[in-house]
């Protein structure tokens, strides 16, 4: 269909102006409405992306003009920068440990609240509170104190006769403390799960009951398969979020002890804004984008096998 | 049978409340520690009941660090957040209307770009943006924290609104056209009034996220008199010895008050917003 036809189909023709001008005017109005985003997209997204790709092949340091160094930054990163390798390891460990646990919790609690009992709305709200305040410095400050040498967690452990230590200062436990922090904020995936659970038709469960299925069987054969699109969505969102964690680590551990919580975003920040190695940091940013793209791509690829959309049934 | 059901109900509420207590314990702990006498924060760390209410922590904390008081820091955050809300409301409603209702070349390609940026890590644009803002002379001003909001800096909001507007029947627009309404008229008189719920959702998230934002301030603000709450707390943390944890926790508690208030009043919209689109 030609553009002029679509417009005529939508709006009654005005014979005073020519058809051609009306088409152009409509386009102009359309662009005028989206122009704020268009300006931002070109100026603050596409432009910077091209620039950052260029910088990643240079030794730019903000002071002198950038020199082309080819793949040097990328080669250094993978062959001659142990801290880069540490940051990759720490981040991948964090992402692949925290995400599944967080989602399992979110689903478990969502199922607990998916009923017509009194107060489940109130409980949902209550359990969502940590996620509301989650990214703030106040929470990081609080967490740092709770898991510190003289923190409340140790007091509680002492009550059970366990000798505590400064968990955030311990190389073997600091990462675990941060993993706990993000798991604690399972509110958003919980609410999305809850919305998904409420869309599962009640009669499916009833039919299964008639066939003699137990609770666990119903969970495995009805809830999980019908929820796979929501699980997939939550998985993607939470995983990307975990790759980018910064504030919590910056405030609680600052990457320490012994770089055991040197998240990728933290190391990138350090290279860029402490050392002003903008070229190297840009190369790191592109590597991050590629890693995220690969992981998401793999998830999308695998989703064909395990994500079940109802529309595909028929 | 009846007692069994009653027992089950009791067990349910008991379990949920117990678990809820553990969930909220850190927050309750922070609130109670903020009124504990300083020594008690460490000595009876796990306790949620202060032996006496020590309001001095708030007085001490309010003075801030160096010459910058927390009143200044709260004003800064409030200003940045308000501007972010205004920017988000204006830019996302115009742009969303454009994508949801108007026709122009490359529309589908551009919308795909918008969706693509939803998943783009900000690190990828961070450095050139910093260089650009530095070139504009915007470093050490609020502009880098505010201007992006006016040009659709949070594509989630646009996406959210597009989805919402698509749900409004097109017959309404067509009727308005027959009555001689202009495109802007349709936007302003028909669509916007119907968008109130989604506008509330955008407002809440714009507030919560900009209030929480630490990274933007960390990069662009050097002058302590411009610090936002996150930065204020972080530098408080650096500059204070163990003895001033009380004031620090007092200010941390205060910094969460606006978020709690917004949350309590608008939780309905917030939860709907997440449930339908999966933000955050």
Interface residues (C-beta under 8 A of the other chain):
Chain A: X3 X6 X7 X10 X11 X12 X26 X27 X29 X30 X31 X32 X33 X34 X36 X37 X38 X39 X40 X41 X43 X44 X45 X47 X48 X49 X51 X52 X55 X62 X109 X112 X117 X119 X123 X124 X125 X126 X127 X128 X129 X130 X131 X132 X133 X135 X136 X137 X138 X139 X141 X142 X143 X144 X145 X146 X150 X151 X152 X153 X154 X155 X156 X159 X184 X188 X191 X192 X194 X195 X233 X234 X236 X237 X240 X243 X244 X246 X247 X250 X251 X265 X268 X272 X273 X278 X281 X282 X284 X285 X286 X288 X289 X292 X296
Chain B: X9 X12 X13 X16 X19 X20 X23 X24 X26 X27 X29 X30 X33 X41 X42 X44 X45 X46 X47 X90 X91 X94 X95 X97 X98 X99 X102 X103 X104 X105 X107 X110 X113 X114 X117 X119 X120 X121 X122 X123 X124 X125 X126 X127 X128 X129 X130 X131 X132 X134 X148 X150 X151 X152 X153 X155 X158 X174 X177 X178 X183 X187 X208 X209 X211 X212 X214 X215 X218 X219 X229 X230 X231 X233 X234 X237 X245 X248 X249 X252 X253 X255 X256 X259 X260 X263 X267 X270 X271 X274 X275 X276 X278 X279 X280
